């Protein structure tokens, strides 16, 4: 089983435990905190992943490092990952957990790109579009790409909605190029062939 499949299995198990305890949001926040600590402290991350460090020493160190910082449930979950030699999959587990928890709560996370910053009213309009179209609340992350010229590009799940002027210009250019090729073929067939 590859790491992405492993991550899905662990994320699903953790989400189910979170549902039982009514703590799915808290578990997500704690996983994020653990991941942040690992990202900010490469030495700690390398220590926990090292094959030279014994499992028992890792478990003892885990308890000292995270006791009181995360719930007993998350501490237990991290212990299971260490025992099964799967702690390296925690970034993927966190990503999968977010997807599953969002689905559970009817939330779509979207990245929105525009040529100029969006006004609050425009963000609310995009959120309304998600609610009307997908019956889901949207968490919007915005960024500015001046090369889009105007319009908006929205990324969510595995979808892209591209309503940018840049995209329309590219489509127009492609269409004009196809028509030009068709005209050339037509001219070749009639014996009147011109080249610039």
C-alpha positions as CSV (number, residue, x, y, z in Angstrom):
1,X,0.0,0.0,0.0
2,X,1.5,3.4,-1.0
3,X,1.7,6.4,1.3
4,X,-1.3,8.1,-0.1
5,X,-3.5,5.1,0.6
6,X,-2.0,4.6,4.0
7,X,-2.7,8.3,4.8
8,X,-6.3,7.9,3.7
9,X,-6.8,4.9,6.0
10,X,-5.3,6.7,9.1
11,X,-7.1,9.9,8.3
12,X,-10.5,8.1,8.1
13,X,-9.8,6.2,11.4
14,X,-8.9,9.5,13.1
15,X,-12.0,11.3,11.7
16,X,-14.2,8.4,13.0
17,X,-12.7,8.7,16.4
18,X,-13.2,12.5,16.3
19,X,-16.8,12.0,15.3
20,X,-17.4,9.6,18.2
21,X,-15.9,12.2,20.6
22,X,-17.4,15.2,18.8
23,X,-13.9,16.6,18.4
24,X,-13.3,16.5,14.6
25,X,-12.4,20.3,14.5
26,X,-10.1,20.0,17.6
27,X,-8.3,17.0,16.1
28,X,-7.7,18.9,12.9
29,X,-6.3,21.9,14.8
30,X,-4.0,19.6,16.9
31,X,-2.7,17.8,13.8
32,X,-1.9,21.1,12.3
33,X,0.0,22.1,15.5
34,X,2.0,18.9,15.4
35,X,2.9,19.3,11.8
36,X,3.9,22.9,12.4
37,X,6.3,21.8,15.2
38,X,7.8,19.2,12.9
39,X,8.2,21.7,10.0
40,X,9.8,24.3,12.2
41,X,12.2,21.9,13.9
42,X,13.9,19.7,11.3
43,X,16.1,18.1,13.9
44,X,13.1,16.9,15.9
45,X,11.5,15.6,12.6
46,X,14.7,13.8,11.6
47,X,15.0,12.3,15.1
48,X,11.5,10.8,14.9
49,X,12.1,9.4,11.4
50,X,15.6,8.0,12.1
51,X,15.9,4.2,11.8
52,X,18.8,4.4,14.3
53,X,16.6,5.6,17.2
54,X,14.8,2.9,19.0
55,X,11.0,2.8,18.9
56,X,10.8,2.9,22.7
57,X,13.0,6.0,22.8
58,X,10.9,7.7,20.2
59,X,7.7,6.9,22.1
60,X,9.3,8.2,25.4
61,X,10.5,11.4,23.6
62,X,7.1,11.9,22.0
63,X,5.4,11.8,25.4
64,X,7.8,14.4,26.7
65,X,7.6,16.6,23.6
66,X,3.8,16.7,23.2
67,X,2.2,15.8,26.6
68,X,0.0,18.7,27.5
69,X,0.3,20.3,24.1
70,X,-2.1,18.0,22.4
71,X,-5.0,15.8,23.6
72,X,-4.4,12.2,24.8
73,X,-6.3,11.1,21.7
74,X,-3.8,12.8,19.3
75,X,-0.8,11.7,21.5
76,X,-2.1,8.1,21.2
77,X,-2.6,8.5,17.5
78,X,1.0,9.7,17.1
79,X,2.2,6.7,19.2
80,X,0.4,4.3,16.8
81,X,2.1,6.0,13.8
82,X,5.5,5.5,15.5
83,X,4.8,1.9,16.4
84,X,3.7,1.2,12.8
85,X,6.6,3.1,11.4
86,X,4.2,5.5,9.6
87,X,5.0,8.9,11.2
88,X,6.5,10.0,7.9
89,X,3.0,10.0,6.4
90,X,1.6,12.7,8.8
91,X,1.7,15.5,6.2
92,X,-0.5,13.4,3.9
93,X,-2.7,12.3,6.8
94,X,-3.3,15.9,7.7
95,X,-4.2,16.8,4.1
96,X,-6.6,13.8,3.9
97,X,-8.1,14.6,7.2
98,X,-9.0,18.1,6.1
99,X,-10.7,16.8,2.9
100,X,-12.7,14.3,4.9
101,X,-13.6,16.7,7.7
102,X,-14.6,19.4,5.1
103,X,-16.8,16.9,3.3
104,X,-18.4,15.9,6.6
105,X,-19.2,19.6,7.4
106,X,-20.2,20.6,3.8
107,X,-17.2,22.9,3.3
108,X,-15.3,23.5,0.1
109,X,-11.8,25.1,0.2
110,X,-11.2,27.2,-2.8
111,X,-8.2,29.2,-4.1
112,X,-9.3,32.3,-6.0
113,X,-6.9,34.2,-8.3
114,X,-7.7,37.6,-9.7
115,X,-5.8,40.4,-11.4
116,X,-6.5,42.9,-8.6
117,X,-7.5,42.2,-4.9
118,X,-11.1,41.3,-4.4
119,X,-13.5,43.5,-2.4
120,X,-15.4,41.9,0.5
121,X,-18.6,42.0,-1.5
122,X,-17.0,40.0,-4.4
123,X,-15.7,37.4,-2.0
124,X,-19.3,37.1,-0.6
125,X,-20.6,36.7,-4.1
126,X,-18.2,33.8,-4.8
127,X,-19.2,32.2,-1.5
128,X,-22.9,32.6,-2.6
129,X,-22.1,30.9,-5.9
130,X,-20.6,27.9,-4.1
131,X,-23.7,27.7,-1.9
132,X,-26.1,28.0,-4.8
133,X,-24.1,25.6,-7.1
134,X,-22.7,23.0,-4.7
135,X,-24.8,23.5,-1.6
136,X,-21.6,24.0,0.4
137,X,-19.9,26.7,2.5
138,X,-16.7,27.9,0.9
139,X,-13.5,28.8,2.6
140,X,-11.8,31.2,0.2
141,X,-8.1,31.9,-0.1
142,X,-7.3,34.7,-2.5
143,X,-4.2,35.7,-4.4
144,X,-3.4,38.3,-7.0
145,X,-2.0,37.5,-10.5
146,X,-1.9,40.7,-12.6
147,X,-1.2,38.7,-15.8
148,X,-4.9,37.5,-15.7
149,X,-5.8,41.0,-16.8
150,X,-9.3,40.7,-15.3
151,X,-11.9,38.1,-14.3
152,X,-11.4,35.2,-11.9
153,X,-9.8,31.7,-11.7
154,X,-11.2,29.4,-9.0
155,X,-9.4,26.2,-7.9
156,X,-11.3,23.7,-5.7
157,X,-11.3,19.9,-5.3
158,X,-9.9,18.7,-8.7
159,X,-11.7,21.5,-10.6
160,X,-10.7,24.7,-12.2
161,X,-13.2,27.4,-13.2
162,X,-11.3,29.9,-15.4
163,X,-13.2,33.1,-16.2
164,X,-10.1,35.2,-16.6
165,X,-9.6,37.6,-19.6
166,X,-6.3,35.9,-20.2
167,X,-8.0,32.5,-20.7
168,X,-10.6,34.1,-23.0
169,X,-7.8,35.7,-25.0
170,X,-6.0,32.4,-25.3
171,X,-9.2,30.7,-26.4
172,X,-9.8,33.4,-29.0
173,X,-6.2,33.2,-30.2
174,X,-6.5,29.4,-30.6
175,X,-9.8,29.8,-32.4
176,X,-8.4,32.4,-34.8
177,X,-5.4,30.1,-35.4
178,X,-7.7,27.2,-36.2
179,X,-9.7,29.3,-38.6
180,X,-6.5,30.5,-40.3
181,X,-5.3,26.9,-40.8
182,X,-8.7,26.0,-42.2
183,X,-8.4,28.9,-44.6
184,X,-5.0,27.8,-45.7
185,X,-6.2,24.3,-46.3
186,X,-9.1,25.7,-48.3
187,X,-6.8,27.9,-50.4
188,X,-4.5,25.0,-51.0
189,X,-7.4,22.9,-52.3
190,X,-8.4,25.7,-54.7
191,X,-4.9,26.2,-55.9
192,X,-4.6,29.7,-54.3
193,X,-2.0,29.3,-51.6
194,X,-0.5,32.3,-50.0
195,X,2.2,32.5,-47.4
196,X,3.3,35.6,-45.4
